[in-house]
Amino acid sequence: MFKFDTIVVGAGHAGIEAAISAARLGAKVLFCTLNLDNIALMPCNPAVGGPAKSNLVREIDALGGVMAEATDATYIQMKMLNSSRGPAVRALRAQSDKKEYMRYFRHLLESEKNISLKQTQVTEIIVENSTIKGVRDELGLEYFAPTVILTTGTSLEGKIYIGLKSFSAGRLGERAACGLSKSLENNGLKIKKLKTGTPARVDGRTIDYSKLIIQPPDPLIDGLPNFFSFKPNRPIREQLPCYLTKTTEQTHKIIRDNLDKSPLYQGLIHGRGPRYCPSIEDKVVRFAHNPSHHIFIEPEGKDTYEVYVQGFSTSLPIEVQFQMLHSLPGLENVSVIKPAYAVEYDSVNALELNHSLMCKKIKGLFLAGQINGTSGYEEAAAQGLVAGINAINYLQNKEPLNLTRANSYIGTLIDDLVTKDLDEPYRMLTSRSEYRLVLRQDNADERLMEIGYFTGLVGEERILRFKEKQKQIELEINNLKNTKISPTSENNAVLEKYGESLETGKSAYELLKRPNIDYKTLKELNYKLLGNYPDKLFEREVLEQAEIKIKYDGYIKRQANQIQNADKMEKINIPDDIDYFAIKQISTETKEKLDKVRPKTLAQALRIGGVKPADISCLMVLMESRKLTNK
């Protein structure tokens, strides 16, 4: 008999974070996947981060996860998006070397003595008395564990479409996972179809780069790029450029003329696709007024000529794909290595889960990643980390880690999944957070690293570095307050370049509050740093935090007050056994929605689509008067 503490099924980003976190917390982990050579495969773009997603990656790192570390070790381009805008929307994005990235994660997994790798197809979950007991594979072998974490990605009953042709597969070149969906359904979980897709990969040697617009990496600052991880000693690597081309009227005509060959437009695909990452045919149809769409040409690695055509996802037939690609400037003679395709797959309605990501109906069964209806590596990794931690908390009879909307994007992501009845793949966006000025990518360590430390995934050395950083930020702010800048002619000559001037002496703190003044200006005014910084990266982080805290002080305090007010509702718990249908004062539609989600707090109930503030007020009054009828 094969016995483990937890079994992780699936070797994508969710599975990796789940397995490593559980193993590092002392569990013996069986790590099952269809193909061990595809661990950490990036089946779509070989990139990490971007708007809102970079926040997730930094939060994963602050909690003790590994995605940021792997990205920093294997990047081929680092770029800060929205750098000219406010800190709430700035987003780091890395282009990764796809093969190096996979090798790095494989090494991490094999370095964990508590992880046992197994190449097999899991086809059933073993459940007794609504409690998970283990899994059964396609060969009939049984593996037992009191916790199981399913992270199956797009593999569940996956079906690939290229034009009107289709075949069973989770990703191109990898078979689908068959049988497990039926097992989940037989155990009472609700299954739904979703759809995603990916562009073609082409031969970079057949591209005329002279016709493309170069997209270089960010220039180094003090010899360093920006990094995802808060760890020290990140590697300095050679970086590669990406390129930009655009669709043409000819591209759009080819697409319009061939919509009858699209499985999506012919009704062969029933699953909903991600609204915020549409196929190129969707863009052409939905945005018919737009004469052109940006297409990015991104290298898949430094030792390969395989190139990713970002923004050109399609499920049209291969011969049509050739025509479409050849209509792009610079790609007139391009050779296709792998075609674009769409994949339809099974997922579980995330309303089946609580905030710990454990199933409500099956104790010990956790789900993470695309099986929960999300889209993206970062969203998957975040869920995998939480599921791994909570599987161990469950084993040890500890309270689950429940991150909140007030302290993290991860908490926002999970709350959205288990509260809203989603009918399309969920992608994290900055607009999804009502507290995005507080939940910035730059301060993820301030918000979450102590939680990671008490969880057991952040070590002593990291927490000491974090505490020293917080100390140095305070020292720097005090130094700014105590440094006076006089209204001399020399100082005003410097300030004039930035549209500023001094009539009376001001502190450096007061000057830094001005929108046109930054640390570069202060240094020109001979401002002296007093901090004790062990390295340039540490210094950069301290100064960045100090400047943001000063410039946005009023806004941050206002949002902190909003969080404090909302927290009152978060602390009002709804009884688990409440019978919503016995409440006469609310509508039948509201009763059905509340009963379906079973919110834990009044604040969560208010976030359910269609539930009105008046309904919540009614619930509050009834709870206070103890007139709620229990089931």
Secondary structure, DSSP 8 states (H G I E B T S, - for coil): -EE-SEEEE--SHHHHHHHHHHHHTT--EEEEES-GGGTT--SS-SEEE-TTHHHHHHHHHHTT-SHHHHHHHHEEEEEEETTTS-TTT-EEEEEE-HHHHHHHHHHHHHH-TTEEEEE--EEEEEEETTEEEEEEETTS-EEE-SEEEE--TT-BT-EEEETTEEEE-SBTTB--B-SHHHHHHHTT--EEEEEEEE--EEEGGG--GGGSEEE-----BTTB---S--SS---------EEEEE--HHHHHHHHHTGGG-TTTTT---SB--TTS--HHHHHHHTTT-S--EEEEEES-TT--EEEEET----S-HHHHHHHHHTSTT-TT--EEE--EEEEEEEE-GGGB-TTSBBSSSBTEEE-SGGGTB-SHHHHHHHHHHHHHHHHHHHTT-------TTT-HHHHHHHHHHHS---S-B---GGG-TTTTTS-GGGHHHHHHHHHHHHT-S-HHHHHHHHHHHHHHHHHHHHHHH-EE---HHHHHHHHTTT---SS-EEHHHHHTSTT--HHHHHHTT-------SSHHHHHHHHHHHHHHHHTHHHHHHHHHHHHHHHHHHT-B--TTB-GGG-TTS-HHHHHHHHHH--SBHHHHHTSTT--HHHHHHHHHHHHTT---B-
